[in-house]
Amino acid sequence: MQELTTVRRGLTDPFLPVPALALLAVAAGALDAAVLCWASVGALAGYALSGSV
């Protein structure tokens, strides 16, 4: 049971998803992939508004 709690805490910690989505947004912007760039920016906004951060 302790392992599940540790894994869940690691997945919900904003340390991993926020930088990953930010890098995706920058990479998509550099590749002129406008839809992917805006999708990742929208994911960052949704993540921030959900109270996860």
N, C-alpha and C positions, 0 to 999 in steps of 0.2 A: 504493500500500500504506500509505503514511503517513496518508492521509486516513481510511482505514478504521480504523486504530488510534486516531486522534483522535476519530472519531465513536463508536467503541465505548467509549472511556474516558469520553466525555461522557455516554453513556447509562447507564453503570454507576456513575458518581459519585453518591453519596447526596444531593448538593446539590439535585437536581431532584425525584426521586420522594418524598422524605420530606416536604418542605413541601407538595407537591401533595396527597399523601394526607392530611396533617394538615388542610389547608384543606377538603378534601372531607369529612372526618369532622366538622369544626365546622359546615360548611354543612348537612350532612345532619341533624345534631343540631338545628340551629336550625329546620329545616323539618319537624321531627318525622318524618323518614324513618328510622325505627329500623333497618330492615334494611340500608339503605345506610350508615348510620353505623357499625354493627357490622361490616359487610363492609370498610369502609375501615380501621377499627381493626385488624381481623384481618390485612389486607394489610400494615399497618405492623408488626405483630408478626412476621408471616412474613418480611418484608424484614429485620428486625433479627436474627431467629434464623438466617437463611440465611448470615450472615457477610458480607453485602454492606456493612454499615455499619462 
